[in-house]
Structure formats: C-alpha cells, structure tokens
Amino acid sequence: MTYRIGSAQGFYGDDVTKALPMITGGHVDVVCFEALSELTLAILQKDKLANPKRGYTFDLRIIAQKILPEAFKRKIPLITNGGGLNPQAAAEMVRETAAQMGLAGLKVAAVSGDDMLARLPELQAAGEDLTNIETGERLADSPNQNLVTANVYLGAAPLVEALQNGADVVITGRVADPCLYLAPLVAFYGWAWDDWDRLAAGIVCGHLLECTGQVVGGNSLGLINRTNAVELPYLGYPIAHVEADGSFIVTKTPDTPGCVTLETVKEQLLYEVHDPASYITPDVTANFTTLRLEHAGENQVRVSGVTGRPRPDKLKLNAGRLEGFMRELIFTVGWPEAWRKVEQMKAMLGEIFRQMPAVERVEYSYLGLNSLYGSVAALPEDPLEIIVRVMFTAQDQDTLKNAVRQIMTTGLSGPAGMSVSGTTVGAEPRYVIGLWPALVGRGSVQPVVEYFDV
C-alpha cells in the first residue's frame, strides 16, 4: 500500500488548477499547496494593513471555488499555507464559499501561532534575545525597529492534529515548506515523532514536491536540450507514492507534459539547500547524503535510504523590517562611444543625487552584461548598445518621486541618444524589506488549531 501526495502550488500565483487532473483522475490521496516566502508575507502584510479581513493569498479563493468541490466529493484533503498572516479569515472565506456551493459537512481547520509580531516584546522580556543569526546583533540593540512581519516556522504537528480530527481543508500560516507534505504522512501512517529516519524521508519527499514544476522538467539545466519549450506552460505537476517505511517514488500527473528523471530530481534535491548532510526543519534534521535515487520506470524515480537526526531545540523566526523604499530606472545608450555615454550619464545622475542627500544608495548595473554574474567576466569593449539599470533608495517615497522628476528634466540634455524606459518612469516606489533571521525556543511557540464547519 502506498499513500499518494500531489503538489499543486510552489509559490503565490502558481497555477493551482493543476490539482484538478490529479483529483478527478483518482491519482492522489491528498493535495498540498505551498504558497509562502518572506516576500509573500510582506505583500500579505500590506494587504492586511489595508483590510484586516485580508492577509491570505488570492489563490485560496480559486482553490475554494474550483478545486474544493471535486476534492470534497472524493474525500481528498487539501493542505495549504496560503493562510499567510490571517489563517482564520482565510478559513472563514473557504467556509462561506463551501456553504454557498452546498458542501454540507465540510470541515475547515485554521492553524495559527506562527505570527509573533505582536509578541516580540513579550518574548524579549522572557529572555529571547532574537539575535540575528547572520550578524550576531541583538534585536533590542538594532536602531531599526520598524518590523512589519515576524513569523516562526511551524512544523507538522498541528496539521496532523487537524487531519486526524477530520479536516477536509487545512489552512496554515508559516509552516516550513516540506512539513506541509510530512503532515499527511504522519497522520496516515502514524509515524512516531522520534522516528527520525521516516520523518526525514517525509521531509525529503516534501522538499522534492514543494516547487511543483521544477521536479517535472521546469527550470531545468539538466534537460535544457531535451525540453519541448511549448509544453512548459502545461506541465503536469508532481505526485509522490510513499510507502510505510518512508521510501517513495516521485512521478507526475499521468498523460500530461513534462518528465521526471534522475536529473530533475537531483536538481530539485539540491535546490535551496545549504548542507545536504544537515537539512534542518522543525520536525527533524534530514541527511540527504545517505539516500539513493533509482530510475523506476518512465517518469518515475525511487527515493530510499534517507536518514535523520533529532529535531533542533529552537525554531527559526524570520522578521521583515521596513528599510525604506526603492526606485529603478532603465536607460538605454547605443553605439558609437557607448561606454563614454554611460560615464556621462552616471556623472549627470550623480550630480542630481548629490543635491538630494536623502537618497541613500545608488547602484548601477548593465542588463545582459553584469546584472547576474557581476564582475565574473570582463565587459565588452565597444558594445552596440548598453542597458543601464539605476537603483536608488530613500526612507520616504516622496524623495524618490522628486528624484525621478529631477532626472526626467534632463531628457534632452543628457548624453547623445540616451533614452529611458517609460514604464520605469511611471512606476511607484517599492518597499525595501530587510530580513532579520533569529531563533526562538520551542516553548515560546504555541500553535493553535481552530475549526470552521459547514
């Protein structure tokens, strides 16, 4: 017997309807939707400030309207962290939508407790110094206390509780990505919370599934010469067939474009992993170096031999700080003497910025030449054209708007042939959200599960 997990979302804005062929075709027992990143949480915080009833992803409404009826009909649970900063409001929206569609008997669970923003003073008073794990600076000693988000990565336990209590939809806030997929495995197989090898196998399974298209041929360098690019918008999303011992086969929705190969699995296995021998999650520390990958058939890769060690004593907390605003302008200059024109343009802009001391940072890069790899390669001596990205920041939006107005007055006074992208001229300043990573004791985190019945 195997338990089948489908993955139908890897980011906010992914095509969640890829869940439908998995569900209607009878190919899955549960479907997970992974929507969050630190940037996403900052976006959702902006939404919530504008409307206290928001703070969850727009994708959730699509899931509720288009996917939930088919899943509920087949008793296939749906799990998502798209609840973001407001899982309760998200659950109420799903409950209301389900009621309107006549889905009587449906149970929605909301998992919260990850949002620590309002609790930061309490945590510090209790002895949590919230030291930045990258810089060593204590949060209390930082001059910038303009925090807009602060979320702990929860593990799978509250999701398991919700599933075992019969939830048809589980909506969470910031749960660590692979733990979304571990939860249904623990709920189904009854794995113990100290069965480190099986828990680690579930984490590896979740890690391979969580980025949807990437493990089925999307974003693949290994398959760059084998990919049919016209099929990329239609990739069938991944499914894992997991056995009771934790071994599993990665495959995809049958009869859909894409492919699952040793190459795609290896690429995703190492994606966003710092130490393959010590992949730390809230539930277990997984060791990727012991696992084995085997070709198991067309679009099937078997994963076995994962080992694990005890979970960490502390949980990671990522806080987002408002560090001002940014603007960018995209200029184009062309041959002849393109580099000379770039230097003239930079001197001209530098003089404008010199008169505006509230502009804090100014950075230049050349799109297509050094914007990805910096100074790894020498710049060409006399290019036909150069696209210059100018990025500048300030603590307030008005300073940036004024800077753009001043720069635009040089439209007919700049270097020969200089032009600027009109879309960048008309853009609005964007928030600069800095990341503050810290650790907190498990005892300071209190997950809560609430139920909303139809």
Secondary structure, 3 states (H helix, E strand, C coil): CCEEEEECCCCCCCCHHHHHHHHHCCCCCEEEECCCCHHHHHHHHHHHHHCCCCCCCCHHHHHHHHHHHHHHHCCCCEEECCCCCCHHHHHHHHHHHHHHCCCCCCEEEEEECCECHHHHHHHHHCCCCCCCCCCCCCHHHCCCCCEEEEEECECCHHHHHHHHCCCCEEEECCECCCHHHHHHHHHHHCCCCCCHHHHHHHHHHHHHHCCHHHHHCCCCCCCCCCCCHHHHHHCCCEEEEECCCCCEEEEECCCCCCCCCHHHHHHHHCCCCCCCCCEECCCCEEEHHHCEEEEEECCEEEEECCEEECCCCEEEEEEEEEEEEEEEEEEEEECCCHHHHHHHHHHHHHHHHHCCCCCCEEEEEEECCCCCCCCCCCCCCCCCEEEEEEEEEECCHHHHHHHHHHHHCCCCCCCCCCEECHHHHCCCCEEEEEEEEEEEEHHHCCCEEEEEEC
